[in-house]
Amino acid sequence: QVQLVESGGGSVQVGGSLRLSCAASGMISSNYGMGWYRQAPGKQRERVALITKAGKSNIVDSVKGRFTISIDSSTNTMFLQMDRLRLEDTALYKCIFLSDLDVGAQTWGEDYWGPGTQVTVFS
C-alpha cells in the first residue's frame, strides 16, 4: 500500500505562483512514476505532467514553459512548480503514483490517487 500526502494548493492572483508537493510513503517499489492530473467543473480530466523515479518527465503543451515537474527520489516526493498562473489553471489537482512502472512497456502494477488539492486563480 502507498499513501500520498499532497500540499501547496491555494488561491493566487493571475500571474502568481504556487508549488505543489506530493509525498509517497509505504511500500514503495524500485521503479515508479508519479504525476499530476487536474479536473475543473464541466471539463475533462487532464494529465498535466508525469515523472519517473529516475527523473524522466513530460508535460502537457498547455502549461509547458510555465510549469516544471521534479522529483526527489531520496524522499519519494514530487513537486510541481507553477508560474505565471492563468484563470484556466483553476482546478482540483490530484497526485498519482504508479507502482512497478515499466517505461518501455508502458505498464505498471497499481495506481494510487491522492485526495486532491485545490488551485484557484483569480483576477
Phi, psi and chi 1 to 4 in degrees:
 res  aa     phi    psi   chi1   chi2   chi3   chi4
   1 GLN       -  145.1  -59.6  -63.2  -41.5      -
   2 VAL  -124.5  135.1  173.9      -      -      -
   3 GLN  -110.1  140.8  -64.2   79.0   46.7      -
   4 LEU  -122.2  131.1  -58.5  174.8      -      -
   5 VAL  -120.6  117.5  178.0      -      -      -
   6 GLU  -101.9  151.3  -58.1  162.8  -30.1      -
   7 SER  -157.2  165.5   63.7      -      -      -
   8 GLY   106.6   -8.9      -      -      -      -
   9 GLY   -70.8  167.4      -      -      -      -
  10 GLY   163.2 -167.5      -      -      -      -
  11 SER  -108.5  135.0  -62.9      -      -      -
  12 VAL  -145.9  148.6   65.0      -      -      -
  13 GLN   -74.2  154.0 -151.1  160.8   17.3      -
  14 VAL   -50.5  133.2  169.0      -      -      -
  15 GLY    92.0   -9.3      -      -      -      -
  16 GLY   -83.1 -173.8      -      -      -      -
  17 SER  -132.5  152.3  -62.9      -      -      -
  18 LEU  -142.1  155.0  -72.0  171.7      -      -
  19 ARG  -127.2  114.4 -168.8 -170.2 -166.7 -152.3
  20 LEU   -90.7  145.6  -53.8 -176.3      -      -
  21 SER  -129.0  148.6  -60.3      -      -      -
  22 CYS  -141.3  114.0 -178.8      -      -      -
  23 ALA  -104.1  126.5      -      -      -      -
  24 ALA  -101.0  140.7      -      -      -      -
  25 SER  -144.9  166.1   62.0      -      -      -
  26 GLY   109.1 -138.5      -      -      -      -
  27 MET   -86.8   84.6  -62.7 -176.1   65.5      -
  28 ILE   -85.5  124.4  -54.1  -60.7      -      -
  29 SER   -76.8  165.2   56.6      -      -      -
  30 SER   -64.0  -39.5  -63.5      -      -      -
  31 ASN  -120.1  127.3  -61.9  -55.1      -      -
  32 TYR  -150.9  165.8   65.0   83.8      -      -
  33 GLY  -128.0  155.3      -      -      -      -
  34 MET  -137.0  159.3  -60.7 -176.9   72.7      -
  35 GLY  -167.3  178.6      -      -      -      -
  36 TRP  -125.8  131.9  -68.2   97.7      -      -
  37 TYR  -114.4  157.5  -77.5   71.2      -      -
  38 ARG  -135.8  148.8   64.9 -174.7 -177.9 -175.6
  39 GLN  -137.1  122.2  177.4   75.8   65.9      -
  40 ALA  -113.4  149.5      -      -      -      -
  41 PRO   -55.1  131.5  -26.3   35.8      -      -
  42 GLY    78.6    4.6      -      -      -      -
  43 LYS  -124.1  157.7  -64.3 -176.9  178.4  179.9
  44 GLN   -69.1  147.5  -67.6  -86.8   78.4      -
  45 ARG   -64.8  137.0 -175.0  172.1   62.8 -173.4
  46 GLU  -123.2  131.8  178.2 -176.8   34.7      -
  47 ARG   -78.5  122.3 -177.0  174.7   62.4 -114.6
  48 VAL   -90.3  -50.4  179.1      -      -      -
  49 ALA  -160.9  152.2      -      -      -      -
  50 LEU  -133.8  151.5  -64.3  171.7      -      -
  51 ILE  -150.5  143.8 -169.0  165.9      -      -
  52 THR   -92.8  166.5   69.8      -      -      -
  53 LYS   -55.6  -35.3  178.1 -176.1  177.1 -179.2
  54 ALA   -77.4   -9.1      -      -      -      -
  55 GLY   102.2    1.2      -      -      -      -
  56 LYS   -73.6  135.3  -67.2 -174.5  176.3 -178.5
  57 SER  -142.8  162.8   65.1      -      -      -
  58 ASN  -144.7  159.7   59.4   63.2      -      -
  59 ILE  -145.9  146.0 -166.9  162.9      -      -
  60 VAL   -69.5  145.8   68.8      -      -      -
  61 ASP   -59.3  -32.0  -73.8  -16.8      -      -
  62 SER   -66.3  -19.4   61.0      -      -      -
  63 VAL  -119.1   -1.6  -56.5      -      -      -
  64 LYS   -60.3  134.1 -167.7  170.9  -64.3 -178.6
  65 GLY    93.3  -16.6      -      -      -      -
  66 ARG  -113.6  -34.6  -61.4 -172.7  -63.2  116.8
  67 PHE  -109.2  146.4  -67.1    7.0      -      -
  68 THR  -133.6  129.1  -57.1      -      -      -
  69 ILE  -104.0  143.3 -168.9  168.9      -      -
  70 SER  -149.4  168.8   61.4      -      -      -
  71 ILE  -145.5  142.4 -167.4  165.3      -      -
  72 ASP  -109.8  100.5 -177.5  -11.5      -      -
  73 SER   -69.4  -20.0   60.2      -      -      -
  74 SER   -69.9  -25.6   69.3      -      -      -
  75 THR  -118.5    1.5   59.5      -      -      -
  76 ASN    53.5   45.3  -57.3  -48.7      -      -
  77 THR  -119.0  129.7  -56.9      -      -      -
  78 MET  -106.9  145.1  171.7 -172.7   62.0      -
  79 PHE  -127.3  147.3  -53.6   92.9      -      -
  80 LEU  -128.9  107.1 -174.7   67.7      -      -
  81 GLN   -85.7  120.7  179.0   65.9   42.7      -
  82 MET  -115.7  111.8  -50.3  165.0   67.2      -
  83 ASP  -116.7  159.1  -63.5  -39.3      -      -
  84 ARG    48.1   53.2  -59.8 -175.7  -61.3  -78.0
  85 LEU   -65.0  146.5  -76.7  160.5      -      -
  86 ARG  -119.4  162.8  -55.9  169.5 -179.9  171.3
  87 LEU   -56.3  -38.9  -67.3  175.1      -      -
  88 GLU   -71.7   -6.7   54.6  -95.8   38.1      -
  89 ASP   -79.9   -9.1  -65.5  -39.6      -      -
  90 THR   -61.2  123.8  -64.6      -      -      -
  91 ALA  -176.5  168.6      -      -      -      -
  92 LEU   -86.9  119.4 -178.5   69.6      -      -
  93 TYR   -98.3  127.1  -74.6   70.4      -      -
  94 LYS  -118.4  135.5  -73.7 -167.1  171.1 -175.7
  95 CYS   -84.9  140.3  172.2      -      -      -
  96 ILE  -125.3  142.1 -172.8  170.3      -      -
  97 PHE  -122.8  128.6  178.6   97.0      -      -
  98 LEU  -113.9  112.5  -52.8  172.6      -      -
  99 SER   -81.7  154.5   70.4      -      -      -
 100 ASP    47.1   49.0  -62.0  -53.1      -      -
 101 LEU   -71.7  129.2  178.2   66.1      -      -
 102 ASP  -111.5  102.6 -173.3  -32.3      -      -
 103 VAL   -63.8  -42.8  175.9      -      -      -
 104 GLY   -62.8  -42.8      -      -      -      -
 105 ALA   -85.6  -11.7      -      -      -      -
 106 GLN    56.4   45.7  -63.4 -177.1  -35.4      -
 107 THR  -129.5  161.6   60.8      -      -      -
 108 TRP  -153.5  166.3   58.1   91.2      -      -
 109 GLY   -81.2  -64.4      -      -      -      -
 110 GLU  -132.8  152.7  -58.0  -73.5  -18.5      -
 111 ASP  -118.6  139.6   60.4  -79.2      -      -
 112 TYR  -126.3  142.5  -58.0   86.6      -      -
 113 TRP  -120.5  138.4  -69.0   86.2      -      -
 114 GLY   -79.1  167.5      -      -      -      -
 115 PRO   -71.6  -19.5   27.2  -34.7      -      -
 116 GLY   104.0  146.6      -      -      -      -
 117 THR  -129.1  131.5 -176.7      -      -      -
 118 GLN   -81.7  132.7  179.3   67.4   37.4      -
 119 VAL  -117.5  122.1  170.7      -      -      -
 120 THR  -123.4  123.1  -58.5      -      -      -
 121 VAL  -110.1  127.3 -175.0      -      -      -
 122 PHE  -127.4  156.7   62.0   90.6      -      -
 123 SER  -100.2      -   61.3      -      -      -
